[in-house]
Amino acid sequence: MWCSELLLTLLFIIKDASCQWNVWVPRDISAMTNSCVVIPCTFMYPSGVRPYRGIHGIWYFGQPYPQLFPPVVFKTRTDVVHESYKGRTKLLGDLHQRNCTLLINNIGTEHSGRYYFRADLGGANMYTYPDFAELKVLDQPSIDVPEEIVSDENLELTCYAPDNCPEMTPEIQWMYTDYLPDPEFSTDYLEESNTAVLSSTLTFVPRPMHNGQLLGCRVYYPNTTLVYERLVSLDVKYAPRSVWVNVSSEVMEGSSVVLHCEVESNPVSRISWMFGDQELLWDTASNISLPLDDLTPIQEGIYTCVGDNGYGMMNTSLYLAVKYPPREPVVNDSMIVTEGTTLALHCSTQGSPAPTLTWLKDGELVGTITADELSVLEIAKITPQGDGQYRCLAENEHGRASSSFNITVEYAPVLLEESKCTVVREGVQCVCIATGNPEPTIEFYLPDLNITINETDGRYNFYTHTDGHTSTGMIKLREKGERVDNGGPAVNVHCGFYNSYGRESVLLELQQEKKYMMAVIVGTIGGVAVIAFIIAAVRYVGHNNKNLRQSCWAQSLTPF
């Protein structure tokens, strides 16, 4: 029925056409393998030509020139056709009605190609029409897939099946649609260029998870065994949906590390590693690795992997911590201060993890231990005991470092309690010991004689010695230390000591005379006791020797 309607349309067109050699066939027509196909055909010849002994027709395959012996598909005068068309072809049209419609049964892919019609009206009135119908024999249905499938955007896929075989009507069924979100199906019937096509459209909204999944279209003919399938893999474009990087990590200074980044997207993204605003490395790939060698503390920080594929952008960051032992601490310069000055001593360093800072003075702990990169040791009104070496020690689990400096405290001289005068064999000896910074100068003053002694003369032996901040002065007087009638000291000696911060003079006390006499008495008694002990020992030994001789003599007279 559908073929008759097409031919009637063509005939109306022919009536209006000029009477020339013309043919109307579909330029393109398709059919499924092992099915059949009907090629609609209507021809015209000049009105002045009279058919001689009827009208005959020939269908050629491949080319229209008989002299080149193209394969004969169908011939009305004889059954001689090409081997591949034997028993397969039939002329459905009435040539006298100028209808040259051809039926081909049980077609195969080898039958795909151009088909030409030749009209034979007898005598010299034979003509091969140059217009052709190109047959496409399909072994699977065609699916119309958009050039670009974007995630979360409406998608339509259309499956086509030719319907050019009047004996069989195709049906279309979609495959593997169970996982699709709310799929919709619609069917349409298209007639174009004297051919008919059945179509089925699948509509849904794809997601990234559908990328790479298969969809299928099945065409089958009821009451036959003919089934055709076509599968397509969905190429769903979507923005990066995940960016995987290493976990944040800790590495030692001088070591190496490789940062990995993997981006899931379609198409693959342009992946870049960023350190702050600096792009370190990039590539268009699904993953990228950033090697970092001989790491230093300045490379510690946030590293960000960015994936961008034109459909969207995504990034993930990690923190790379570079561990290292403390650097040499920065401390105050060595200093000279005066007693009573208030000081703030600073120590700063760097290390990872943050080091502990400890203050030591001459090897002993002072202050508190600080777990920070800066420590301040405050000394209020420093005393002479604050003089010495100060060291700041920085420690963490990876090592230690220290720096030191000296504090010199300058102060006025102070007399030490060891200063005094004593009676000696030669007379009186006076010792004056004072400490101060700068080291003090010592001199002796004899007020009775109004003499200042700071060097040796013929009468006085003067001696001085300096050890660090301590100065010692000594003189010897040849006179005895006897008390005068008024009970005053027999020796009147003053010790004077001074430096740039002060001067002082102190009367030196004379050691009591009875101590000296006690030493003489004890010495005498001790000597007498020793002599008496020696005499007693001699007498005891002599007495024992006498008894021993008598005993031996008596034994010699005793008979055996």
HUURSUL-V753401 format. One record per backbone hydrogen bond with DSSP energy under -1.0 kcal/mol. CO is the residue of the C=O (numbers start at 1). NH is the residue of the N-H. If there is no record, write none. Layout:
co,nh
CO,NH
CO,NH
This chain:
co,nh
1,5
2,6
3,7
4,8
5,9
6,10
7,11
8,12
9,13
10,14
11,15
14,17
18,20
20,22
22,44
24,42
27,134
29,136
31,138
32,35
35,107
37,104
39,102
41,100
42,24
44,22
46,49
56,120
57,76
58,118
59,73
59,74
60,116
65,68
66,69
71,61
72,82
74,59
82,85
83,86
85,88
88,105
90,103
94,97
94,99
95,98
98,43
101,92
101,93
102,39
103,90
104,37
107,34
108,111
109,112
113,135
114,62
115,133
116,60
117,129
118,58
119,127
120,56
121,52
122,125
124,126
125,121
127,119
133,115
134,29
135,113
136,31
138,33
142,160
144,158
149,237
150,153
155,204
157,202
158,144
159,200
160,142
161,198
164,38
165,168
171,220
173,218
175,216
177,180
184,203
186,201
188,199
190,197
192,195
195,192
196,163
197,190
198,161
199,188
200,159
201,186
202,157
203,184
204,155
206,152
207,210
208,211
210,213
213,234
215,232
216,175
217,230
218,173
219,228
220,171
221,224
226,221
228,219
230,217
232,215
234,212
237,151
238,266
242,264
244,262
249,321
251,323
252,255
255,295
257,292
259,290
261,288
262,244
264,241
266,238
269,285
270,308
271,283
272,306
273,280
273,281
274,304
275,278
278,275
281,273
283,271
286,263
288,261
290,259
292,257
295,254
296,299
297,300
301,320
303,318
304,274
305,316
306,272
307,314
308,270
312,309
314,307
316,305
318,303
319,249
320,301
321,251
323,253
324,352
330,348
335,408
337,410
338,341
341,382
343,379
345,377
347,375
348,330
350,327
352,324
356,395
357,370
358,393
359,366
360,391
361,364
364,361
370,357
370,372
373,349
375,347
377,345
379,343
382,340
383,386
384,387
388,407
389,362
390,405
391,360
392,403
393,358
394,401
395,356
396,399
399,396
401,394
403,392
405,390
406,335
407,388
408,337
410,339
411,437
414,435
416,419
420,431
421,511
422,429
427,424
428,477
429,422
430,475
431,420
432,473
433,416
434,471
435,414
437,411
441,498
443,496
444,453
445,494
446,450
446,451
451,446
453,444
460,457
461,476
463,474
465,472
467,470
469,436
470,467
471,434
472,465
473,432
474,463
475,430
476,461
477,428
480,482
484,487
488,484
493,508
494,445
495,506
496,443
497,504
498,441
499,502
502,499
504,497
506,495
509,421
513,517
514,518
515,519
516,520
517,521
518,522
519,523
520,524
521,525
522,526
523,527
524,528
525,529
526,530
527,531
528,532
529,533
530,534
531,535
532,536
533,537
534,538
535,539
536,540
537,541
538,542
539,543
540,544
541,545
542,546
543,547
544,548
545,549
546,550
547,551
548,552
549,553
550,554
551,555
552,556
